[in-house]
Amino acid sequence: MLTHSAIDAATVQAYRETEYRVLGSMPAVLRVGARCAGLEALHRAHGSTCSAFVTACNPSGRIVAEDINARRQRALAAEISRRGLAAIPGIGVHPAGGWPGEPSFLVPGLARQAAGELGRLFEQNALIWSGEDAVPQLLLLR
């Protein structure tokens, strides 16, 4: 994680409070800093020791139109597929509901550096990355 960031402290705090929900046949709720047994099971099921939870929505933390976000998400899904990785649908939701939920993907097997590169490619402020311990970490990208 960056030690200094262009992202304001309130936004970083909101990222820490957000629930990163993995949907599908093995649902899980990821919270920054809290070990997640469901994530650990997902890692095992996909034969991986790490994963990233990433979105292409709302680049640089600016809300954009729903159709633009949908197009960006399709491009992200295509990029994940091009890399030969799985994309499990998810959504990031802040418990206070002051920001719209962001469609996202959990990407098993995406190494930390590659996750950062993918997040930057899609102009994201941050993403969630988890290693073998299945403890989600906030990875700031700006």
C-alpha positions as CSV (number, residue, x, y, z in Angstrom):
1,M,0.0,0.0,0.0
2,L,1.2,3.5,-0.7
3,T,2.4,5.4,2.3
4,H,1.2,8.8,0.8
5,S,-1.8,9.0,-1.4
6,A,-3.7,11.5,-3.6
7,I,-6.9,10.0,-2.2
8,D,-8.4,12.0,0.7
9,A,-8.6,10.4,4.1
10,A,-12.5,10.3,4.2
11,T,-12.5,8.3,0.9
12,V,-9.8,5.9,2.2
13,Q,-11.9,5.4,5.3
14,A,-15.0,4.7,3.2
15,Y,-13.1,2.0,1.3
16,R,-12.1,0.4,4.6
17,E,-15.7,0.4,5.7
18,T,-17.1,-1.0,2.5
19,E,-18.4,-4.6,2.2
20,Y,-17.0,-6.3,-0.8
21,R,-19.6,-9.0,-1.6
22,V,-18.7,-12.0,-3.8
23,L,-21.8,-13.4,-5.5
24,G,-22.4,-16.8,-7.1
25,S,-22.3,-20.3,-5.9
26,M,-19.7,-19.6,-3.1
27,P,-20.8,-16.2,-1.7
28,A,-18.5,-14.3,0.7
29,V,-18.3,-10.9,2.2
30,L,-14.8,-9.4,2.3
31,R,-13.9,-6.7,4.9
32,V,-10.6,-5.0,5.0
33,G,-8.3,-6.5,7.6
34,A,-10.7,-9.3,8.6
35,R,-9.9,-13.0,7.7
36,C,-12.6,-14.4,5.5
37,A,-13.2,-18.2,5.6
38,G,-15.4,-17.9,2.5
39,L,-12.5,-16.3,0.6
40,E,-10.2,-19.0,1.8
41,A,-12.6,-21.6,0.4
42,L,-12.8,-19.7,-2.9
43,H,-9.0,-19.7,-3.1
44,R,-9.0,-23.5,-2.5
45,A,-11.7,-24.1,-5.0
46,H,-9.8,-22.1,-7.7
47,G,-6.4,-23.6,-6.8
48,S,-5.0,-20.1,-5.9
49,T,-3.3,-18.5,-3.0
50,C,-4.4,-14.9,-3.7
51,S,-7.2,-12.9,-5.3
52,A,-8.2,-9.4,-6.1
53,F,-11.6,-7.7,-5.9
54,V,-11.7,-5.1,-8.6
55,T,-14.1,-2.8,-10.5
56,A,-13.9,-0.6,-13.5
57,C,-16.8,1.6,-12.3
58,N,-16.5,5.3,-11.5
59,P,-12.9,6.0,-12.6
60,S,-10.8,8.0,-10.1
61,G,-13.7,8.0,-7.7
62,R,-16.0,10.1,-10.0
63,I,-19.5,8.9,-10.4
64,V,-20.2,8.3,-14.1
65,A,-23.4,7.3,-16.0
66,E,-24.6,3.7,-15.5
67,D,-24.1,2.9,-19.2
68,I,-20.5,4.0,-19.1
69,N,-19.9,1.9,-16.0
70,A,-21.5,-1.1,-17.7
71,R,-19.2,-0.6,-20.8
72,R,-16.2,-0.3,-18.5
73,Q,-17.2,-3.5,-16.6
74,R,-17.5,-5.4,-19.9
75,A,-14.0,-4.2,-20.9
76,L,-12.7,-5.3,-17.5
77,A,-14.3,-8.8,-17.9
78,A,-12.7,-9.1,-21.3
79,E,-9.3,-8.1,-20.0
80,I,-9.6,-10.7,-17.1
81,S,-10.6,-13.3,-19.6
82,R,-7.7,-12.4,-21.9
83,R,-5.3,-13.0,-19.0
84,G,-6.8,-16.5,-18.6
85,L,-8.4,-15.8,-15.2
86,A,-11.8,-16.3,-13.7
87,A,-14.0,-13.3,-12.9
88,I,-16.5,-14.0,-10.2
89,P,-19.2,-11.3,-10.0
90,G,-19.4,-9.2,-6.9
91,I,-20.5,-5.8,-5.7
92,G,-18.9,-3.3,-3.4
93,V,-21.4,-1.7,-1.0
94,H,-20.8,0.9,1.7
95,P,-23.1,0.1,4.8
96,A,-24.3,3.8,5.0
97,G,-25.5,3.7,1.4
98,G,-24.2,7.1,0.5
99,W,-22.5,5.8,-2.7
100,P,-24.0,3.5,-5.3
101,G,-22.9,-0.1,-5.1
102,E,-20.3,-0.9,-7.7
103,P,-20.4,-4.0,-9.7
104,S,-17.1,-5.8,-9.4
105,F,-15.2,-9.1,-9.9
106,L,-13.2,-11.3,-7.6
107,V,-10.3,-12.6,-9.6
108,P,-8.7,-15.6,-8.0
109,G,-5.0,-16.0,-8.8
110,L,-4.3,-12.4,-9.6
111,A,-1.0,-11.5,-8.0
112,R,-0.6,-8.3,-6.1
113,Q,1.5,-6.5,-8.7
114,A,-0.7,-7.6,-11.6
115,A,-3.8,-6.5,-9.6
116,G,-2.3,-3.0,-9.1
117,E,-1.6,-2.8,-12.8
118,L,-5.1,-3.9,-13.7
119,G,-6.6,-1.4,-11.3
120,R,-4.5,1.4,-12.8
121,L,-5.4,0.4,-16.3
122,F,-9.1,1.0,-15.4
123,E,-8.3,4.2,-13.5
124,Q,-9.2,3.0,-10.0
125,N,-8.2,4.7,-6.8
126,A,-7.8,1.4,-5.0
127,L,-8.7,-2.3,-5.0
128,I,-8.9,-5.1,-2.5
129,W,-6.2,-7.8,-2.6
130,S,-5.9,-10.9,-0.5
131,G,-3.0,-13.3,-0.1
132,E,-2.8,-16.8,1.3
133,D,-4.0,-15.7,4.7
134,A,-7.4,-14.6,3.2
135,V,-7.2,-11.3,4.9
136,P,-8.4,-8.6,2.5
137,Q,-6.1,-5.6,2.2
138,L,-6.8,-2.2,0.8
139,L,-4.3,-1.5,-2.0
140,L,-4.2,2.2,-2.8
141,L,-3.2,3.0,-6.4
142,R,-2.9,6.8,-6.4
